[in-house]
Amino acid sequence: MPKKTSRTFNVAVIGAGAIGLDHIRSFRQHPAARVIALAEVSPERGREAAESFGIDTLDTDYRELLQRSDVEVVSIALPNFLHAPVGIEALQAGKHVMIDKPMATNARDAAKLVATAKQHRRQLMVGQNMRFSPEVQTAKHLINQGKLGEVYHAKTCWSRRSGIPRIGSWFTQQQFAGGGCTYDIGVHALDRALFLMGEFDAASVSGQTFSKLGPLGKGDGNWGKGEIDKDAKFDVDDLAVALIKLRSGRTVLLEASWAAHLPEREFFTSQVFGTEAGVMLNPLRLIRPSRTGYVTEEIVPSTPLVNENRMVHFIDVLLGQAEPYVKPTESLAVQKILDGIYRSAATGREVRIK
Ligand SMILES: NC(=O)c1ccc[n+]([C@@H]2O[C@H](COP(=O)([O-])OP(=O)(O)OC[C@H]3O[C@@H](n4cnc5c(N)ncnc54)[C@H](O)[C@@H]3O)[C@@H](O)[C@H]2O)c1
């Protein structure tokens, strides 16, 4: 539970699509947050959201909200290509910024975001919500306690059988999304594994991406509220694999798919391997040898260290009641790896990460 305080923060949410509504709902769970303004280019979607959440100000131009001195926090729930430009403008306008994942559509823009936040002394956080679950926080605690011994490898995966976020939406167009499943769900799987390992900087990446089912109109899912362009070319990846070598020499194997012939509807897991034991999510299991053989012990998640809601946590950070659980430099490092996967796929070579 967030601590009671007299200080409040006025929040503007930009984008009232599928996750924008979640941003609004999530901020409203903190007693010190007030969502006072919303920007949405679709007048209907904007009106519906503003009415149902009782938000006073609605605009189709987000710049109007950035000019308001009473808005202190901006939460960005826009198509990927707008994350960096809108985030940078918001930081320059003196706002604290929460951006949904991926941080940007390339590492250069992600680095600009980090530099602008530093320059203007504002908080910037990427909403890597999958890090905040009690299972992940408990797994992290077990690793920090040394239960795994020396951690040296992770295997992480988010694979869907039929989960393309609507073919023909911005998600499946390179110019708006910047990438496909790698940026959309690979980012969660990768971020989670690196977080658990406690190391973000990679030395090299070898990756491959595929675009096999989406272009055939197969594997469609039902996520997102944006418009569908039936004539738009599906020009992003629907499956990706990568081997990432971290600076320490430790490794991460990543797999992501929006659409693939899988036995299950969806498979989202991360495994971390240490010299004494391994952990696997979800559910959280500790896997270790014992005198009687191998034991797979299901672990009941402990009370989370930080609030499991990323927006509530962000307000806690602004109140000085929590340390940022997702640091901008970590998200930049993740972005560099994701870009490395695309570069490696394009060149057919292992790429060095600077
Ligand atoms: N953290 C998560 O688990 C999670 C889940 C889903 C989506 N996301 C991310 O959230 C972002 C938004 O995804 P979504 O699923 O809500 O997409 P969506 O298509 O449902 O919504 C995007 C909204 O942005 C609006 N928009 C576009 N340009 C705008 C502008 N200039 N000003 C104001 N509004 C504008 C669109 O009209 C639309 O309503 C994406 O970057 C996505 O990767 C994160």
The ligand as a MOL file (V3000), in Angstrom:
LIG
                    3D

  0  0  0     0  0            999 V3000
M  V30 BEGIN CTAB
M  V30 COUNTS 44 48 0 0 0
M  V30 BEGIN ATOM
M  V30 1 N 3.4780 -2.9440 -20.8230 0
M  V30 2 C 2.7480 -3.7820 -21.5240 0
M  V30 3 O 2.5830 -4.9370 -21.1750 0
M  V30 4 C 2.1240 -3.2950 -22.8040 0
M  V30 5 C 1.0240 -3.9650 -23.3310 0
M  V30 6 C 0.4870 -3.4960 -24.5240 0
M  V30 7 C 1.0340 -2.3970 -25.1800 0
M  V30 8 N 2.1270 -1.7820 -24.6450 0 CHG=1
M  V30 9 C 2.7630 -0.6410 -25.3320 0
M  V30 10 O 1.9210 0.4960 -25.1920 0
M  V30 11 C 1.9660 1.3000 -26.3620 0
M  V30 12 C 0.5450 1.5110 -26.8710 0
M  V30 13 O -0.0010 0.2510 -27.1980 0
M  V30 14 P -1.5760 -0.0020 -27.2620 0
M  V30 15 O -1.7440 -1.4520 -27.2070 0
M  V30 16 O -2.2860 0.8480 -26.2890 0 CHG=-1
M  V30 17 O -1.8850 0.5100 -28.7480 0
M  V30 18 P -3.2770 1.0370 -29.3030 0
M  V30 19 O -3.1820 1.0550 -30.7680 0
M  V30 20 O -4.4080 0.3120 -28.6530 0
M  V30 21 O -3.3350 2.5380 -28.7370 0
M  V30 22 C -2.4970 3.5780 -29.1780 0
M  V30 23 C -3.3100 4.8520 -29.0820 0
M  V30 24 O -2.4840 5.9670 -29.3550 0
M  V30 25 C -3.2860 6.9230 -30.0670 0
M  V30 26 N -2.4130 7.8850 -30.7430 0
M  V30 27 C -1.6300 7.6960 -31.8430 0
M  V30 28 N -0.9520 8.8100 -32.1120 0
M  V30 29 C -1.2840 9.7320 -31.1770 0
M  V30 30 C -0.8730 11.0830 -30.9010 0
M  V30 31 N -0.0040 11.7200 -31.6570 0
M  V30 32 N -1.4310 11.7170 -29.8320 0
M  V30 33 C -2.3430 11.0930 -29.0430 0
M  V30 34 N -2.7550 9.8150 -29.2490 0
M  V30 35 C -2.2320 9.1440 -30.3040 0
M  V30 36 C -4.0810 6.0520 -31.0160 0
M  V30 37 O -5.1850 6.7420 -31.5400 0
M  V30 38 C -4.4650 4.8970 -30.0830 0
M  V30 39 O -5.6820 5.1190 -29.4320 0
M  V30 40 C 2.8510 0.5480 -27.3560 0
M  V30 41 O 4.1270 1.1070 -27.3670 0
M  V30 42 C 2.9180 -0.8620 -26.8100 0
M  V30 43 O 4.1490 -1.4910 -27.0900 0
M  V30 44 C 2.6510 -2.2020 -23.4740 0
M  V30 END ATOM
M  V30 BEGIN BOND
M  V30 1 1 1 2
M  V30 2 2 2 3
M  V30 3 1 2 4
M  V30 4 1 4 5
M  V30 5 2 4 44
M  V30 6 2 5 6
M  V30 7 1 6 7
M  V30 8 2 7 8
M  V30 9 1 8 9
M  V30 10 1 8 44
M  V30 11 1 9 10
M  V30 12 1 9 42
M  V30 13 1 10 11
M  V30 14 1 11 12
M  V30 15 1 11 40
M  V30 16 1 12 13
M  V30 17 1 13 14
M  V30 18 2 14 15
M  V30 19 1 14 16
M  V30 20 1 14 17
M  V30 21 1 17 18
M  V30 22 2 18 19
M  V30 23 1 18 20
M  V30 24 1 18 21
M  V30 25 1 21 22
M  V30 26 1 22 23
M  V30 27 1 23 24
M  V30 28 1 23 38
M  V30 29 1 24 25
M  V30 30 1 25 26
M  V30 31 1 25 36
M  V30 32 1 26 27
M  V30 33 1 26 35
M  V30 34 2 27 28
M  V30 35 1 28 29
M  V30 36 1 29 30
M  V30 37 2 29 35
M  V30 38 1 30 31
M  V30 39 2 30 32
M  V30 40 1 32 33
M  V30 41 2 33 34
M  V30 42 1 34 35
M  V30 43 1 36 37
M  V30 44 1 36 38
M  V30 45 1 38 39
M  V30 46 1 40 41
M  V30 47 1 40 42
M  V30 48 1 42 43
M  V30 END BOND
M  V30 END CTAB
M  END
